[in-house]
Amino acid sequence: MMGVTNHHHASVFLLLAIADVPVAMNLAVEPQIKTQPSNINLQSGETAEFQCHVQDLGDRHIVWRRGYDVLATERMVLSPDPRISVAGDSNIFSLSIRQINQQDKGEYVCQISTTSGSSNLISVQHVLDILVPAKVENGPETAYLTLKEGEDALLECKVSGNPAPSVHWTRKDSKSVLHGTPCAGGSCVHITNVQRQDAGMYMCTANNEVGSPHSATIVLTVQYPPQIKATEQQGQNFGQGLLRLECNIDGEPKPSVTWFSNSRKLNTSPAIKIQESGNKHTLLLRDSSPSTFGNYSCVAKNILGESRAFIEVHGRPSTAIFSTKDCKLMGSEYLLVWEVISESRILEYRLLYRNIKKDNSKYEGEDWTNVIIPGSEIQNNNQKMSWRLEKLKRDSEYECIVQSRNQYGWSGPSRMFTFNTAANVVKDAETQGLSWSLEGRSGGSANNQVVYFWTLLYPCCTLLHLLYTFVPR
């Protein structure tokens, strides 16, 4: 048999040879296998052990096989695999395989012949399944996906493992849970019409309770044209400090930014400083004087487009802001208070106000009243002004706006400010401090005591009048 080169044929021949060995048997007692079939689930690298408990084996032999391959008898390993070993006594026998792997999964049989010949066999079968930890098979643990705004995104997570892993999706930056759908080899997340807020890191995690969960990350980048939000000029008195112009610029890929004064491109110089911090782009004008007045613009470009925002540098006052905490009703009058920033003295204010009424969900107003108010003679960057409106209608709603003018011109109008006047109230006696109650005889206010005195005096006067009228004199 050792000269047979075909291992399959050698195993079958050896199995038949063992079954046909003439031995002295007690044919009155047939052997029985007491071990029950089993399913064994182990991870790669562990040791698998199969049991075979036999009663009344006698002089018979047991054979361990896998399919048609004979691995061992009860005491002898026939397979060339060095990981296989056998052990046992007269009743209980075992087959062990060390360092198991995926190729070892399958059916393992303990088999005994009951009579002479190979057709009468008893056996027990054990099934070995190799558990494999979950793994994301996307390749690198971090993958990158770049799309344009408005396109559809497909995030794929291909997984492996035994048993089949479950997959769940999370977004790292918001820690929100996403709902994936089954797709070829794993789970997918579909995002239709992607927007810039969809950009971020998406993580898929596979878990089958074998070992630790395994994760991979997909970084989604959404490209879109530049967008600019410009801020108003900020600075000190002209000629007394820097003038700061700012543009907040967003875009993907990151835009390049250029500053212009009218149509002239600006570069860093002793008079100009250009700064960048994140999305904030700043132009600093060191000579903040009327000579710097004009239109400035920041231009942002990327592969998807171009955007431009304009900032006017001027000396006009800022838009006035009403100070709601200082504005107040004073009887039939109302005190308005507002604040304005001006680099030069305010020459005058224009205040417009009118009475409005609401009818069928529509506001209808009277004609505007225009009031010109002289400015203060005192120069102060942050200037505060108040004005009292008189002869207002009671139980009415008013709205007003204000503008400011300095030597460089008028500011824009303020936001509309509204207020209400008091309603007409008719007071009863009690609310005017009088009380017709008889309570408080031993105390109370002077008014109460006077009322109480006249309440007692009135019947006495009536009685005296009757006596005077009807008693004969």
C-alpha positions as CSV (number, residue, x, y, z in Angstrom):
1,M,0.0,0.0,0.0
2,M,2.9,2.4,0.6
3,G,3.7,2.1,-3.1
4,V,0.3,3.5,-4.2
5,T,0.8,7.1,-5.3
6,N,-2.9,8.1,-5.4
7,H,-3.8,9.2,-1.9
8,H,-7.6,8.9,-2.5
9,H,-7.3,5.3,-3.8
10,A,-4.9,4.5,-1.1
11,S,-7.4,5.7,1.6
12,V,-10.3,3.7,0.1
13,F,-8.2,0.6,-0.2
14,L,-6.9,1.0,3.4
15,L,-10.5,1.5,4.6
16,L,-11.6,-1.8,2.9
17,A,-8.6,-3.6,4.0
18,I,-9.2,-2.6,7.7
19,A,-12.8,-3.6,7.4
20,D,-11.9,-7.0,5.9
21,V,-9.2,-7.9,8.4
22,P,-10.1,-11.4,9.7
23,V,-10.3,-11.1,13.4
24,A,-11.8,-13.2,16.1
25,M,-15.1,-11.5,16.8
26,N,-17.9,-12.1,19.3
27,L,-20.7,-11.9,16.7
28,A,-23.3,-12.2,19.5
29,V,-22.6,-8.6,20.6
30,E,-22.6,-5.8,18.0
31,P,-20.8,-2.5,18.8
32,Q,-22.7,0.7,19.4
33,I,-21.6,4.3,19.0
34,K,-22.9,6.3,21.9
35,T,-21.7,9.7,20.8
36,Q,-24.3,12.0,19.2
37,P,-23.6,13.9,16.0
38,S,-22.4,17.5,16.7
39,N,-21.7,20.8,15.0
40,I,-18.5,22.4,16.2
41,N,-17.8,26.1,15.5
42,L,-14.3,27.3,16.1
43,Q,-12.1,30.2,15.0
44,S,-9.0,29.8,12.9
45,G,-6.0,28.8,14.9
46,E,-7.9,26.9,17.5
47,T,-7.8,23.1,18.0
48,A,-10.7,20.9,16.9
49,E,-11.4,17.7,18.8
50,F,-14.0,15.1,17.7
51,Q,-15.2,12.4,20.1
52,C,-16.3,8.8,19.4
53,H,-17.6,6.8,22.4
54,V,-18.0,3.2,21.4
55,Q,-19.6,0.4,23.5
56,D,-18.6,-3.3,22.9
57,L,-16.0,-2.5,20.3
58,G,-14.3,-5.8,20.9
59,D,-11.6,-6.6,18.4
60,R,-13.0,-4.3,15.8
61,H,-11.3,-1.1,14.6
62,I,-12.6,2.4,14.3
63,V,-11.7,4.6,11.4
64,W,-11.6,8.4,11.2
65,R,-12.3,9.8,7.8
66,R,-13.2,13.0,6.0
67,G,-15.1,12.3,2.9
68,Y,-13.2,9.5,1.1
69,D,-9.9,10.4,2.9
70,V,-9.0,8.1,5.8
71,L,-7.2,10.2,8.5
72,A,-6.6,7.7,11.2
73,T,-7.6,4.5,13.1
74,E,-8.2,4.5,16.8
75,R,-4.5,4.5,17.5
76,M,-2.6,5.3,14.3
77,V,-2.5,8.5,12.2
78,L,-2.6,7.7,8.5
79,S,-2.8,11.3,7.2
80,P,0.5,13.1,6.4
81,D,-0.9,16.2,8.0
82,P,1.3,16.8,11.1
83,R,-1.5,18.7,12.9
84,I,-3.6,15.6,13.3
85,S,-3.4,13.3,16.3
86,V,-5.5,10.6,17.9
87,A,-6.1,9.4,21.5
88,G,-8.3,7.0,23.4
89,D,-8.8,4.0,25.6
90,S,-11.0,0.9,25.2
91,N,-14.2,3.0,24.9
92,I,-13.7,6.7,24.1
93,F,-11.6,7.8,21.2
94,S,-10.8,11.2,19.8
95,L,-9.3,12.9,16.7
96,S,-7.6,16.3,17.1
97,I,-6.6,18.9,14.6
98,R,-4.4,21.7,15.7
99,Q,-4.2,25.2,14.2
100,I,-7.3,24.8,12.1
101,N,-8.0,27.0,9.1
102,Q,-10.7,27.6,6.5
103,Q,-9.7,24.5,4.6
104,D,-10.4,22.2,7.6
105,K,-14.2,22.9,7.7
106,G,-16.4,20.0,6.7
107,E,-17.6,16.6,7.9
108,Y,-15.6,14.2,10.1
109,V,-16.8,10.6,10.6
110,C,-16.0,8.0,13.2
111,Q,-16.8,4.6,11.5
112,I,-16.9,0.9,12.6
113,S,-17.7,-2.3,10.7
114,T,-20.2,-4.5,12.4
115,T,-19.7,-7.8,10.4
116,S,-17.3,-9.1,8.0
117,G,-17.3,-7.1,4.9
118,S,-17.6,-3.4,4.3
119,S,-21.3,-2.9,3.6
120,N,-22.4,-3.1,7.3
121,L,-21.0,0.0,8.9
122,I,-22.1,2.2,11.8
123,S,-20.8,5.8,12.1
124,V,-21.3,9.2,13.8
125,Q,-20.7,12.4,11.9
126,H,-19.3,15.7,13.3
127,V,-19.5,19.0,11.2
128,L,-16.7,21.5,11.7
129,D,-17.4,25.2,10.8
130,I,-14.6,27.7,10.9
131,L,-15.7,31.1,12.4
132,V,-14.0,34.1,10.7
133,P,-14.0,37.6,12.3
134,A,-15.8,40.3,10.3
135,K,-13.7,42.3,8.0
136,V,-14.4,45.3,5.7
137,E,-12.9,44.5,2.3
138,N,-12.9,48.0,0.8
139,G,-9.1,48.0,0.6
140,P,-7.4,50.8,2.6
141,E,-9.1,51.6,5.9
142,T,-9.7,55.1,4.5
143,A,-11.2,55.6,1.0
144,Y,-11.9,58.9,-0.7
145,L,-14.9,59.9,-2.9
146,T,-15.1,63.3,-4.6
147,L,-18.4,64.5,-6.3
148,K,-19.8,67.7,-7.6
149,E,-22.8,69.3,-5.8
150,G,-26.0,67.9,-7.2
151,E,-24.6,64.5,-8.2
152,D,-25.6,61.2,-6.5
153,A,-23.3,59.4,-4.1
154,L,-23.0,55.6,-3.5
155,L,-21.0,54.6,-0.5
156,E,-20.1,50.9,-0.6
157,C,-19.0,48.7,2.2
158,K,-17.9,45.2,1.1
159,V,-17.5,42.7,4.0
160,S,-16.5,39.2,4.7
161,G,-16.7,36.8,7.7
162,N,-18.4,33.7,9.0
163,P,-21.1,34.0,10.0
164,A,-22.1,36.8,7.7
165,P,-21.5,40.1,9.4
166,S,-24.1,42.8,10.1
167,V,-23.1,46.3,8.9
168,H,-24.1,49.7,10.4
169,W,-23.1,53.2,9.1
170,T,-22.3,56.3,11.1
171,R,-21.2,59.8,10.2
172,K,-18.2,60.7,12.3
173,D,-18.6,64.5,12.4
174,S,-22.2,64.4,13.5
175,K,-22.3,60.9,15.0
176,S,-25.6,60.3,13.3
177,V,-26.7,56.8,12.4
178,L,-27.4,56.1,8.7
179,H,-29.5,53.4,7.2
180,G,-27.7,51.2,4.7
181,T,-29.3,48.9,2.2
182,P,-27.9,45.4,1.2
183,C,-25.8,45.4,-2.0
184,A,-23.3,43.1,-3.6
185,G,-21.0,41.8,-1.0
186,G,-22.1,44.1,1.9
187,S,-24.0,47.3,2.5
188,C,-24.5,50.6,0.7
189,V,-25.6,54.1,1.5
190,H,-27.2,56.1,-1.3
191,I,-27.3,60.0,-1.2
192,T,-29.1,61.6,-4.0
193,N,-28.4,65.2,-5.0
194,V,-25.5,65.6,-2.6
195,Q,-25.0,69.1,-1.1
196,R,-22.0,70.6,0.6
197,Q,-23.4,69.8,4.0
198,D,-23.2,66.1,3.1
199,A,-19.4,66.3,2.9
200,G,-17.7,64.5,5.7
201,M,-16.4,61.2,7.1
202,Y,-18.7,58.1,6.8
203,M,-17.8,55.0,8.7
204,C,-19.1,51.5,8.1
205,T,-18.6,48.9,10.8
206,A,-18.9,45.1,10.3
207,N,-19.6,42.8,13.3
208,N,-20.5,39.1,13.6
209,E,-19.6,38.7,17.3
210,V,-16.4,36.8,16.3
211,G,-13.5,38.8,17.5
212,S,-13.7,42.6,17.4
213,P,-15.8,44.7,15.0
214,H,-13.9,46.0,11.9
215,S,-14.4,49.5,10.5
216,A,-13.4,51.5,7.4
217,T,-13.9,55.1,6.6
218,I,-15.1,56.8,3.4
219,V,-14.3,60.6,3.1
220,L,-16.8,62.3,0.9
221,T,-15.8,65.6,-0.6
222,V,-18.5,67.7,-2.3
223,Q,-17.2,70.3,-4.8
224,Y,-19.0,73.6,-5.4
225,P,-18.3,77.1,-6.7
226,P,-17.0,79.9,-4.4
227,Q,-19.4,81.9,-2.2
228,I,-18.5,85.2,-0.6
229,K,-19.9,87.1,2.4
230,A,-18.3,90.5,2.7
231,T,-18.4,92.6,5.9
232,E,-18.6,96.3,6.3
233,Q,-15.5,98.4,6.8
234,Q,-14.1,98.3,10.3
235,G,-11.5,100.8,11.6
236,Q,-10.5,103.8,13.6
237,N,-10.8,107.5,12.7
238,F,-9.4,108.2,9.3
239,G,-5.7,108.8,9.5
240,Q,-5.6,107.3,13.0
241,G,-5.3,103.5,12.4
242,L,-5.9,100.5,10.2
243,L,-9.0,100.1,8.1
244,R,-10.0,96.4,7.9
245,L,-12.0,94.9,5.0
246,E,-13.1,91.2,5.4
247,C,-14.5,88.6,3.0
248,N,-15.6,85.2,4.3
249,I,-15.1,82.8,1.4
250,D,-16.3,79.2,1.1
251,G,-15.8,76.8,-1.8
252,E,-14.5,73.4,-2.7
253,P,-11.8,73.0,-3.9
254,K,-10.4,75.9,-1.9
255,P,-10.6,79.0,-3.9
256,S,-7.8,81.4,-4.7
257,V,-8.5,85.0,-3.6
258,T,-7.5,88.3,-5.2
259,W,-8.2,91.8,-3.9
260,F,-9.0,94.8,-6.1
261,S,-9.4,98.5,-5.7
262,N,-11.8,99.5,-8.5
263,S,-10.1,97.5,-11.3
264,R,-6.5,97.6,-9.9
265,K,-5.2,94.4,-8.4
266,L,-3.8,94.9,-4.9
267,N,-0.6,93.2,-3.5
268,T,1.0,93.4,-0.1
269,S,3.0,96.6,0.3
270,P,3.9,99.0,3.1
271,A,0.4,100.5,2.8
272,I,-1.5,97.3,2.2
273,K,-1.5,94.0,4.1
274,I,-3.4,90.9,3.0
275,Q,-4.1,88.2,5.5
276,E,-5.8,84.8,5.5
277,S,-7.1,82.7,8.4
278,G,-9.3,79.8,7.5
279,N,-12.2,81.1,5.4
280,K,-11.6,84.7,6.5
281,H,-9.6,86.9,4.1
282,T,-8.7,90.3,5.3
283,L,-7.4,93.5,3.5
284,L,-5.7,96.0,5.9
285,L,-5.3,99.6,4.7
286,R,-2.7,101.3,6.8
287,D,-3.6,104.8,5.4
288,S,-7.2,105.1,6.5
289,S,-8.0,108.5,5.2
290,P,-10.4,110.0,2.6
291,S,-7.8,109.2,0.0
292,T,-8.7,105.5,0.4
293,F,-12.4,106.0,-0.4
294,G,-13.6,103.9,-3.3
295,N,-14.9,100.5,-4.2
296,Y,-12.9,97.4,-3.2
297,S,-13.7,93.9,-4.1
298,C,-12.5,90.3,-3.3
299,V,-12.6,87.8,-6.1
300,A,-12.6,84.0,-5.4
301,K,-11.9,81.4,-8.1
302,N,-11.8,77.6,-8.2
303,I,-12.3,75.0,-11.0
304,L,-16.1,75.3,-10.7
305,G,-16.5,79.1,-11.0
306,E,-15.8,82.6,-9.8
307,S,-17.5,84.9,-7.3
308,R,-16.9,88.6,-6.5
309,A,-18.1,90.8,-3.6
310,F,-17.8,94.6,-3.3
311,I,-17.1,96.7,-0.2
312,E,-17.3,100.5,-0.4
313,V,-14.9,102.4,1.7
314,H,-16.5,105.8,2.7
315,G,-16.8,108.2,5.6
316,R,-20.5,108.2,5.9
317,P,-22.1,107.3,9.2
318,S,-23.1,103.7,10.0
319,T,-26.7,102.7,10.0
320,A,-28.4,103.9,13.2
321,I,-29.5,101.3,15.7
322,F,-32.4,102.0,18.1
323,S,-31.6,101.3,21.7
324,T,-34.7,99.3,22.8
325,K,-33.6,99.3,26.4
326,D,-33.6,103.1,26.5
327,C,-36.7,103.8,24.4
328,K,-39.7,104.2,26.6
329,L,-43.3,105.5,26.8
330,M,-43.8,108.7,28.8
331,G,-47.6,109.3,29.1
332,S,-48.8,110.6,25.7
333,E,-45.1,111.0,24.6
334,Y,-42.5,108.5,23.5
335,L,-38.7,108.8,24.0
336,L,-36.6,107.4,21.1
337,V,-32.9,106.7,21.6
338,W,-30.5,105.5,18.9
339,E,-26.8,105.1,18.4
340,V,-24.6,105.6,15.4
341,I,-20.9,105.3,14.6
342,S,-19.3,108.1,12.6
343,E,-15.7,109.0,12.0
344,S,-16.7,112.7,11.8
345,R,-19.3,114.8,13.5
346,I,-22.9,114.2,12.8
347,L,-24.4,117.3,11.2
348,E,-28.1,116.3,11.3
349,Y,-30.5,113.4,11.7
350,R,-33.7,112.8,9.7
351,L,-36.4,111.1,11.7
352,L,-39.6,109.8,10.0
353,Y,-42.5,108.4,11.9
354,R,-46.2,107.7,11.3
355,N,-49.2,106.1,12.9
356,I,-50.2,102.7,11.5
357,K,-53.2,100.5,11.9
358,K,-53.9,96.9,11.1
359,D,-56.9,96.0,9.2
360,N,-57.7,92.5,7.7
361,S,-54.0,91.4,8.3
362,K,-52.8,94.4,6.3
363,Y,-50.9,97.4,7.7
364,E,-52.1,100.8,6.5
365,G,-50.3,103.9,7.6
366,E,-50.8,107.6,7.7
367,D,-48.5,110.0,5.9
368,W,-44.9,110.2,7.2
369,T,-43.9,113.0,9.5
370,N,-40.4,114.2,8.7
371,V,-38.3,115.7,11.5
372,I,-34.8,117.2,10.9
373,I,-32.8,117.1,14.2
374,P,-29.5,119.0,14.5
375,G,-26.4,116.9,15.4
376,S,-24.2,117.3,18.4
377,E,-21.3,119.8,18.4
378,I,-19.2,117.2,20.3
379,Q,-17.3,114.7,18.1
380,N,-17.5,111.2,19.3
381,N,-17.1,108.0,17.3
382,N,-20.0,106.3,19.0
383,Q,-22.7,108.9,19.1
384,K,-26.0,108.5,21.0
385,M,-29.0,110.6,20.2
386,S,-32.5,110.9,21.8
387,W,-35.7,112.6,20.6
388,R,-39.1,112.9,22.2
389,L,-42.3,112.4,20.1
390,E,-45.2,114.5,21.4
391,K,-49.0,114.6,20.9
392,L,-49.2,111.0,19.9
393,K,-52.6,109.2,19.6
394,R,-53.5,106.9,22.4
395,D,-53.9,103.2,21.9
396,S,-52.0,103.4,18.6
397,E,-49.1,101.7,16.9
398,Y,-46.3,103.8,15.4
399,E,-43.3,103.0,13.2
400,C,-40.2,105.1,12.6
401,I,-36.8,105.1,10.9
402,V,-33.8,107.4,11.2
403,Q,-30.9,108.5,9.1
404,S,-27.7,110.4,9.9
405,R,-25.6,112.8,7.9
406,N,-22.0,113.9,8.3
407,Q,-19.7,115.8,5.9
408,Y,-19.4,112.8,3.6
409,G,-23.1,112.2,3.2
410,W,-26.2,110.4,4.4
411,S,-26.2,107.0,6.0
412,G,-28.6,104.3,4.9
413,P,-32.0,104.2,6.8
414,S,-32.2,102.3,10.0
415,R,-34.3,99.2,10.5
416,M,-38.0,100.0,11.1
417,F,-38.7,100.5,14.8
418,T,-42.3,100.1,16.1
419,F,-43.9,101.0,19.5
420,N,-47.4,101.3,21.0
421,T,-48.9,104.1,23.0
422,A,-51.0,103.7,26.1
423,A,-54.8,103.0,25.9
424,N,-57.4,105.4,27.3
425,V,-58.3,104.1,30.7
426,V,-61.4,105.3,32.7
427,K,-60.7,104.8,36.4
428,D,-63.5,103.9,38.9
429,A,-63.7,105.4,42.4
430,E,-61.8,102.6,43.9
431,T,-58.8,102.9,41.5
432,Q,-58.7,106.6,42.3
433,G,-58.1,106.0,46.0
434,L,-61.7,106.1,47.3
435,S,-63.4,103.2,49.0
436,W,-67.1,102.9,50.0
437,S,-66.5,100.0,52.3
438,L,-67.2,100.3,56.0
439,E,-64.3,98.2,56.8
440,G,-61.3,99.6,58.6
441,R,-63.1,101.6,61.3
442,S,-60.1,101.6,63.5
443,G,-57.7,102.6,60.9
444,G,-57.1,103.0,57.2
445,S,-56.5,106.0,55.1
446,A,-57.8,109.6,55.7
447,N,-60.3,109.2,52.8
448,N,-61.7,106.1,54.3
449,Q,-62.2,107.8,57.7
450,V,-64.0,110.8,56.1
451,V,-66.4,108.5,54.2
452,Y,-67.1,106.6,57.4
453,F,-67.9,109.9,59.3
454,W,-70.4,111.1,56.6
455,T,-72.0,107.7,56.6
456,L,-72.9,108.1,60.3
457,L,-73.8,111.8,60.1
458,Y,-76.3,111.5,57.1
459,P,-79.1,109.6,59.0
460,C,-78.9,112.1,61.9
461,C,-79.3,115.0,59.6
462,T,-82.4,113.3,58.0
463,L,-84.0,112.7,61.4
464,L,-83.5,116.3,62.5
465,H,-85.1,117.5,59.2
466,L,-88.2,115.4,59.7
467,L,-88.6,116.6,63.3
468,Y,-88.3,120.2,62.2
469,T,-91.0,119.7,59.5
470,F,-93.7,117.8,61.4
471,V,-93.4,118.7,65.1
472,P,-95.6,121.7,66.0
473,R,-94.0,124.8,67.1
